[in-house]
Each structure stands twice: as C-alpha cells, then as structure tokens.
C-alpha cells in the first residue's frame, strides 16, 4: 500500500550537477519531494556521459547518472537566456528549496542568487554547494572530490604505511557533502515552517571532509601530531584490521578488553590477555608492533570460513572482505532488497540501490526512473509556470527549452 512521502508537500528546484548536489536532492526526492532537475538542453548533467556502463546503450543515461537522479523530473532549459532565467525565477517562487553548485556568485548575473530570489519568496531555503565555501581565500576556486580528499587530509591517512597516499574508492567527499546538505536543508525547512523565514546554506566539500575526519582530526587536535597512514589498521584500537587467513583475508575488529580475552583463548594465545603489554586497549595500541605479528601468525592457521564461524560464536566482531558482487549477494542484502529496480515510462527496468532510510510511516519510494534530458519539460512549464502549449512551443523554437523524444 502506497504511503505518502514525508516531504511530499515540498518542491525542490535542483540546479546542481555531478554528485554532491544530486545526492542531496535524490535523498529529498526519495522521501517524496517534487524535485525539478534543471539541465542544459542537448548535453544535460555532465555525468550522463560518464560511462560505460550505460542503461540499454543509452549514452545519455550512464550508471553514474542513474545512481543519483531517480525520482526527479528533468527540465531542459538554457538559463543563460533571459527567458530561461525568468522561468527559473518563477519556479523558485513556487518552490521551498533551491540547491545549486555553481561557482561562488555565478548565478547572480541571472538573478538566481539567494538575495534576489528571497525578495519574492522569503521562506525559501537556498543551499549552495561549492568546493571551499562562499567566503575565504579559496572561495572562488573550483573544487573536485579527488583534490578535496587530498587537500583535506583524508588521503594522508588512507593507504599503506610508506606507500602512496590513496583516495577512497568512491567519491566520499561528494557523498558526505550531499548528506550534510540534506541535513542542513531539513533543519532550515523546519525553521522556515515555524517562522516563515528562509535562509541560505553554505556547504563546502572542504569543510565537510575535514569535519568527517572524526577521530583522526581529534587525534591531531589533542596531540598536535598529524596521524600517519596505517593501511587497514586502526589508530586507536588494536587488533582492529585486516588479516590473512589460510585461504584469504578477513577483518578482525576487537573493540574491548573482554573481546580480546575471548579472542586470545580461541586463538591459543591465552597468555597474551594477561600480559601487561596487551591486557588493555591502551597497552595494545602502544605495543601494536609486538602484538600484531603474533595475531597475524595465529590467524594464518585456519581458513576464513573457519575463523568467521568461530569468532561469531564467541561474539567477537569479524567479517569477510567482499567485492561488490559478493556484498549484494550477502543474505542480509538479499533480505533487505538492497538491489532493486524502477521502471521508466517506456517499460525499461533501471537497476538501483534501495534507500537506506527505513521509516515506518513515510518510507522512501521509487516513483520516477532517472529521466531522459528534458523528459518533463512540457509538464513542468504548464503545471508550475502556467504556460500555454503555444508559449511552450515558442520557447522550443527559440532554443530556450528542449524536450525528450521517446524511445
């Protein structure tokens, strides 16, 4: 039975591209918001062509694009034309949220900046996503996930000791920025509903990535020593890393002294749990170079499956190191239906990952497949802006808008 989304009363004007902004707006769309994605006629969002793979050989719907653009309506419109900018200002007046990731100040020349839009819509929540924020010496500089991971320190703690610094295997700075943006938007909407007053939100990839360093940032601030790369080891917990078993690798994540004592008994290392060098986590961290080789030698004696079964029975956190295919094949992933699909308007099934948000009364829904460029241009202009069919046709002739052709 369909349940109305928690945000189904909201309209979001999405002027963002690539990943951080679209990740935020897809989260809002999954929860029911009407998200109008504005794209350049002809080319659309850059990620449409970031492939292969593509959906059914459609070179304008890559897997990358489809991963962050479901539940959105596509409006193909040239905002650089006065007629296009005017239409977007009209839609903004009928919207609760605007999300954009243009360079600092770039939208002011089109009258699409916060100060201009809030004059007509005081309750508007306006979220700007940039590499470095709206103020500061780097504010005008473009920011990309990879370079931000480097500049913000994330790569300095990722990779093997003595090896090359490594980025995370997904664009984590973008994803975390999108998540923080959606949190900020929901907070600002709550304030607007209580007061009638909207506000601007300044979210930067750099700020988010530094803040997301979590304990590693705190380790530095407490000690004034920059953390080093530890490979798969943990800076504050031992043993808490990947180890080699007889036929592969597994993760051992001992989180407290009681778990360590049970592990030592299981691994035939009982004397280690009574040794003052290893009996407490503090001591194990300080003496990791002596302890870890002993743990590694013990773990090489049995297979991965043997160890995982034995560790689970003793309540010691451990797990396999899956590739992505194996992750989707995990019984828990299958039970939770994490790999699902959504049907587009032509009957094509589009693979997607189910939202991790499990709300009991207003769960996320799959309503609109990742759209073709301009798929919803006509209906948006008629429904939201109130244009007649002839007015829409005239805008097409002028090249201000474009519509998608079916199949």
C-alpha positions as CSV (number, residue, x, y, z in Angstrom):
1,X,0.0,0.0,0.0
2,X,1.5,3.4,-1.0
3,X,2.3,5.8,1.8
4,X,2.7,9.4,1.1
5,X,6.3,10.6,1.5
6,X,7.3,12.7,4.5
7,X,8.4,15.5,2.1
8,X,5.6,15.2,-0.5
9,X,4.5,18.7,0.3
10,X,7.8,20.2,-0.8
11,X,9.1,21.3,-4.2
12,X,12.9,21.5,-4.8
13,X,14.5,23.4,-7.7
14,X,17.7,21.5,-8.4
15,X,20.3,23.5,-10.3
16,X,23.1,21.1,-9.3
17,X,25.2,18.7,-11.3
18,X,27.7,15.8,-10.9
19,X,27.4,14.2,-7.4
20,X,27.2,16.2,-4.2
21,X,24.1,18.2,-5.1
22,X,22.3,15.4,-6.9
23,X,23.0,13.1,-3.9
24,X,21.3,15.6,-1.6
25,X,18.3,16.2,-3.9
26,X,17.8,12.5,-4.5
27,X,17.6,11.9,-0.8
28,X,14.8,14.6,-0.6
29,X,13.2,13.1,-3.7
30,X,13.2,9.6,-2.3
31,X,11.3,11.0,0.7
32,X,8.6,12.4,-1.6
33,X,9.7,15.9,-2.6
34,X,9.0,17.1,-6.1
35,X,12.5,17.7,-7.4
36,X,12.8,19.6,-10.7
37,X,16.2,18.9,-12.1
38,X,17.4,21.7,-14.5
39,X,19.7,20.6,-17.2
40,X,21.4,22.1,-20.3
41,X,19.5,21.3,-23.5
42,X,21.3,18.8,-25.5
43,X,24.0,17.7,-23.1
44,X,22.4,17.7,-19.7
45,X,24.2,16.8,-16.5
46,X,27.9,16.0,-17.2
47,X,27.6,12.6,-15.6
48,X,25.1,11.4,-18.2
49,X,28.0,10.5,-20.4
50,X,30.3,9.3,-17.6
51,X,30.5,5.7,-18.8
52,X,30.3,2.9,-19.7
53,X,28.2,1.2,-18.5
54,X,25.0,2.8,-19.8
55,X,21.3,1.9,-19.5
56,X,20.4,-0.2,-22.6
57,X,23.2,1.5,-24.6
58,X,21.6,5.0,-23.9
59,X,24.7,7.1,-23.9
60,X,22.8,9.9,-22.1
61,X,21.9,7.6,-19.1
62,X,25.1,6.2,-17.6
63,X,25.1,4.1,-14.5
64,X,26.8,7.1,-12.7
65,X,24.0,9.5,-13.7
66,X,21.3,6.9,-12.8
67,X,22.8,6.4,-9.3
68,X,21.8,9.8,-8.1
69,X,19.0,11.1,-10.3
70,X,15.9,8.9,-9.6
71,X,12.6,10.4,-8.5
72,X,13.4,13.7,-10.3
73,X,11.7,15.5,-13.2
74,X,14.0,16.8,-15.9
75,X,13.6,20.3,-17.2
76,X,15.9,21.1,-20.1
77,X,16.4,24.8,-20.1
78,X,19.1,27.3,-21.0
79,X,19.4,29.6,-18.0
80,X,21.9,31.9,-19.9
81,X,19.0,33.1,-22.0
82,X,16.9,35.8,-20.3
83,X,13.7,33.8,-21.0
84,X,15.2,30.8,-19.3
85,X,16.4,32.7,-16.3
86,X,12.9,34.3,-15.9
87,X,11.3,30.9,-16.0
88,X,13.6,29.6,-13.2
89,X,12.8,32.7,-11.1
90,X,9.1,31.9,-11.5
91,X,9.7,28.2,-10.4
92,X,11.8,29.4,-7.5
93,X,8.8,31.5,-6.3
94,X,6.8,28.3,-6.3
95,X,9.5,26.2,-4.6
96,X,10.5,25.6,-1.0
97,X,14.2,24.8,-1.7
98,X,16.8,25.7,-4.3
99,X,20.0,23.6,-4.5
100,X,22.9,24.8,-6.7
101,X,26.6,24.1,-7.1
102,X,27.8,26.8,-9.4
103,X,31.0,28.7,-8.6
104,X,30.7,31.4,-5.9
105,X,28.5,34.3,-7.2
106,X,28.0,32.8,-10.6
107,X,24.2,32.8,-10.5
108,X,23.8,36.5,-9.5
109,X,24.1,37.7,-13.1
110,X,21.0,35.6,-14.0
111,X,19.0,36.9,-11.0
112,X,19.1,33.4,-9.4
113,X,21.2,34.2,-6.3
114,X,19.7,34.0,-2.9
115,X,19.3,37.7,-2.2
116,X,17.3,38.1,-5.5
117,X,15.1,35.1,-5.0
118,X,14.2,35.6,-1.4
119,X,12.8,39.1,-2.2
120,X,9.9,37.3,-3.9
121,X,10.0,34.1,-1.7
122,X,11.1,35.0,1.9
123,X,10.6,31.4,3.1
124,X,13.0,30.0,0.5
125,X,15.8,27.7,1.7
126,X,18.7,28.2,-0.7
127,X,21.6,25.6,-0.5
128,X,24.9,26.5,-2.2
129,X,27.4,23.6,-2.6
130,X,30.9,24.6,-3.5
131,X,34.5,23.3,-3.1
132,X,35.6,25.8,-0.5
133,X,32.5,27.8,0.6
134,X,31.2,31.3,0.0
135,X,34.0,33.1,1.9
136,X,37.7,32.8,2.4
137,X,40.9,32.9,0.2
138,X,39.9,29.8,-1.8
139,X,36.2,30.7,-2.2
140,X,36.4,31.4,-5.9
141,X,38.3,28.1,-6.6
142,X,36.6,25.1,-8.2
143,X,36.7,22.0,-6.0
144,X,36.5,18.4,-7.1
145,X,36.2,15.3,-4.9
146,X,39.7,13.9,-5.6
147,X,41.6,17.1,-5.0
148,X,39.5,17.8,-1.8
149,X,40.3,14.3,-0.4
150,X,44.0,15.3,-0.8
151,X,43.7,18.8,0.5
152,X,41.5,18.0,3.5
153,X,43.9,15.3,4.8
154,X,41.8,12.2,4.0
155,X,44.3,10.7,1.6
156,X,47.1,11.2,4.2
157,X,45.5,8.6,6.4
158,X,44.4,6.2,3.6
159,X,46.8,3.7,2.2
160,X,49.7,1.5,3.3
161,X,52.5,2.9,5.6
162,X,55.3,4.2,3.4
163,X,53.1,3.8,0.2
164,X,51.4,6.3,-2.0
165,X,48.5,8.2,-0.4
166,X,45.3,6.8,-1.7
167,X,41.8,8.2,-2.3
168,X,38.8,6.3,-1.1
169,X,37.3,4.0,-3.7
170,X,34.1,6.2,-4.1
171,X,33.8,9.9,-4.2
172,X,33.3,10.1,-0.5
173,X,33.8,13.9,-0.1
174,X,30.9,14.4,-2.6
175,X,28.7,11.8,-0.9
176,X,29.3,13.2,2.6
177,X,28.7,16.7,1.3
178,X,25.4,15.7,-0.2
179,X,24.4,14.1,3.1
180,X,25.3,17.2,5.1
181,X,23.5,19.4,2.6
182,X,20.3,17.4,3.1
183,X,20.6,17.6,6.9
184,X,21.1,21.4,6.6
185,X,18.1,21.7,4.2
186,X,15.8,19.8,6.6
187,X,16.9,21.9,9.5
188,X,16.3,25.2,7.6
189,X,12.9,23.9,6.4
190,X,11.9,23.2,10.0
191,X,12.9,26.7,10.9
192,X,11.0,28.2,7.9
193,X,7.9,26.3,8.8
194,X,7.9,27.7,12.3
195,X,8.9,31.3,11.5
196,X,8.2,31.9,7.8
197,X,11.8,32.8,7.3
198,X,14.1,31.0,4.9
199,X,17.8,31.2,4.9
200,X,20.9,30.4,2.8
201,X,23.1,27.4,3.5
202,X,26.8,27.4,2.7
203,X,28.1,23.8,2.3
204,X,31.7,23.1,1.1
205,X,33.4,19.9,0.2
206,X,36.5,21.0,2.1
207,X,34.7,21.8,5.3
208,X,32.7,18.6,5.2
209,X,35.8,16.4,4.5
210,X,37.8,18.0,7.3
211,X,34.8,17.5,9.7
212,X,34.4,13.9,8.6
213,X,38.0,13.1,9.7
214,X,36.3,12.4,13.0
215,X,38.6,10.7,15.5
216,X,41.6,11.4,13.2
217,X,41.0,15.1,13.4
218,X,40.6,14.9,17.1
219,X,43.8,12.8,17.4
220,X,45.7,15.7,15.8
221,X,44.0,18.4,17.8
222,X,44.7,16.6,21.0
223,X,48.3,15.7,20.2
224,X,49.4,18.2,17.6
225,X,50.8,15.3,15.7
226,X,49.5,14.5,12.2
227,X,48.2,10.9,12.0
228,X,50.1,8.7,9.6
229,X,48.8,6.0,7.2
230,X,48.2,2.7,8.9
231,X,46.9,0.7,6.0
232,X,43.9,-1.4,7.3
233,X,44.9,-0.9,11.0
234,X,43.1,1.5,13.4
235,X,44.9,4.4,15.1
236,X,43.1,4.0,18.4
237,X,42.1,0.3,18.7
238,X,44.2,-2.9,18.4
239,X,43.8,-5.5,17.0
240,X,41.4,-3.9,14.6
241,X,42.4,-4.5,11.0
242,X,42.5,-7.0,8.1
243,X,44.5,-10.2,8.5
244,X,45.5,-13.0,6.2
245,X,44.0,-16.4,6.9
246,X,44.9,-19.7,5.3
247,X,42.9,-19.1,2.2
248,X,42.2,-15.4,2.0
249,X,41.7,-12.3,4.2
250,X,39.2,-11.3,6.9
251,X,38.6,-8.4,9.2
252,X,39.1,-8.8,12.9
253,X,37.6,-5.9,14.9
254,X,38.3,-6.4,18.6
255,X,36.5,-3.5,20.3
256,X,37.2,-4.0,24.0
257,X,39.3,-6.0,26.5
258,X,36.7,-8.7,27.1
259,X,36.6,-9.4,23.4
260,X,40.4,-9.6,23.3
261,X,40.5,-12.1,26.1
262,X,38.0,-14.3,24.3
263,X,40.0,-14.0,21.1
264,X,43.2,-15.0,22.8
265,X,41.5,-18.1,24.3
266,X,40.1,-19.0,20.8
267,X,43.5,-18.4,19.1
268,X,45.6,-20.3,21.6
269,X,47.1,-17.1,22.9
270,X,45.7,-17.0,26.4
271,X,48.9,-15.7,28.0
272,X,48.6,-12.5,25.9
273,X,45.4,-11.4,27.6
274,X,47.2,-11.5,31.0
275,X,50.4,-9.8,29.7
276,X,50.5,-6.1,31.0
277,X,51.7,-5.1,27.5
278,X,48.5,-6.3,25.9
279,X,45.8,-6.6,28.6
280,X,44.2,-3.2,27.9
281,X,43.5,-1.4,24.7
282,X,45.7,1.4,25.7
283,X,48.6,-1.0,26.2
284,X,47.8,-2.8,22.9
285,X,47.9,0.5,20.9
286,X,51.2,1.4,22.5
287,X,52.7,-2.1,21.8
288,X,51.0,-2.9,18.5
289,X,54.3,-3.7,16.7
290,X,54.8,-6.6,19.1
291,X,51.3,-7.9,19.2
292,X,50.0,-7.7,15.6
293,X,52.6,-10.1,14.2
294,X,51.6,-12.7,16.8
295,X,47.9,-12.3,16.0
296,X,48.7,-12.5,12.3
297,X,50.6,-15.8,12.7
298,X,47.7,-17.3,14.6
299,X,45.1,-16.3,12.0
300,X,47.1,-17.9,9.2
301,X,46.5,-21.3,10.8
302,X,42.8,-21.6,9.7
303,X,40.6,-20.7,6.8
304,X,38.4,-17.6,6.5
305,X,35.2,-19.5,6.9
306,X,36.5,-21.4,10.0
307,X,37.6,-18.2,11.7
308,X,34.4,-16.3,10.9
309,X,32.3,-19.1,12.3
310,X,34.4,-19.4,15.5
311,X,34.6,-15.7,16.0
312,X,30.9,-15.2,15.6
313,X,30.2,-17.9,18.1
314,X,32.3,-16.1,20.6
315,X,30.8,-12.7,19.9
316,X,34.0,-11.3,18.5
317,X,33.4,-8.8,15.7
318,X,34.8,-10.1,12.4
319,X,33.7,-10.3,8.8
320,X,34.8,-11.1,5.2
321,X,36.2,-8.7,2.7
322,X,33.7,-8.9,-0.1
323,X,33.8,-7.5,-3.6
324,X,30.7,-5.5,-4.6
325,X,29.1,-8.5,-6.2
326,X,29.6,-10.5,-3.1
327,X,28.2,-7.7,-1.0
328,X,24.9,-7.7,-2.9
329,X,24.8,-11.5,-2.6
330,X,25.1,-11.4,1.2
331,X,21.9,-12.9,2.8
332,X,21.3,-9.7,4.6
333,X,21.5,-7.6,1.4
334,X,19.1,-10.0,-0.3
335,X,16.6,-10.0,2.6
336,X,16.7,-6.1,2.8
337,X,16.2,-6.0,-1.0
338,X,19.2,-3.6,-1.4
339,X,19.5,-4.2,-5.2
340,X,16.1,-3.3,-6.7
341,X,14.8,-1.6,-9.9
342,X,12.5,1.1,-11.1
343,X,10.6,1.1,-14.3
344,X,10.8,4.1,-16.6
345,X,8.0,5.4,-18.8
346,X,9.0,3.1,-21.7
347,X,8.9,-0.1,-19.5
348,X,12.7,-0.3,-19.1
349,X,13.8,-1.6,-15.8
350,X,16.5,0.6,-14.3
351,X,18.7,-1.0,-11.6
352,X,19.1,1.0,-8.4
353,X,20.2,0.7,-4.8
354,X,17.3,0.9,-2.3
355,X,17.4,3.9,0.0
356,X,18.9,3.0,3.4
357,X,16.2,5.1,5.2
358,X,13.6,2.8,6.7
359,X,10.7,5.0,8.0
360,X,7.8,3.1,9.4
361,X,5.0,5.6,8.4
362,X,6.5,7.5,5.5
363,X,9.1,5.3,3.8
364,X,11.1,6.4,0.7
365,X,9.5,5.4,-2.6
366,X,10.6,4.7,-6.1
367,X,8.3,6.8,-8.3
368,X,10.3,8.2,-11.3
369,X,13.2,6.5,-13.1
370,X,16.3,8.6,-13.8
371,X,14.9,10.8,-16.6
372,X,15.9,11.5,-20.2
373,X,17.1,15.0,-20.8
374,X,14.0,17.3,-20.8
375,X,11.6,14.4,-20.3
376,X,9.3,16.5,-18.1
377,X,9.9,20.0,-19.6
378,X,6.4,20.3,-21.0
379,X,4.5,19.2,-17.9
380,X,6.7,21.4,-15.6
381,X,6.2,24.5,-17.6
382,X,2.4,24.0,-17.9
383,X,1.9,22.8,-14.3
384,X,4.3,25.0,-12.3
385,X,4.7,28.1,-14.5
386,X,1.3,28.0,-16.1
387,X,2.4,28.4,-19.7
388,X,0.1,27.5,-22.6
389,X,1.0,25.0,-25.3
390,X,1.7,27.7,-27.8
391,X,4.1,29.5,-25.3
392,X,5.9,26.3,-24.7
393,X,6.3,25.7,-28.4
394,X,7.6,29.3,-28.9
395,X,10.3,28.7,-26.2
396,X,11.3,25.5,-28.0
397,X,11.7,27.4,-31.3
398,X,13.9,30.0,-29.5
399,X,16.1,27.2,-28.1
400,X,15.3,28.2,-24.5
401,X,14.0,24.8,-23.7
402,X,14.1,21.2,-25.0
403,X,12.0,18.1,-24.6
404,X,13.0,14.4,-24.7
405,X,11.9,12.2,-27.6
406,X,10.5,8.8,-26.6
407,X,12.4,5.6,-27.4
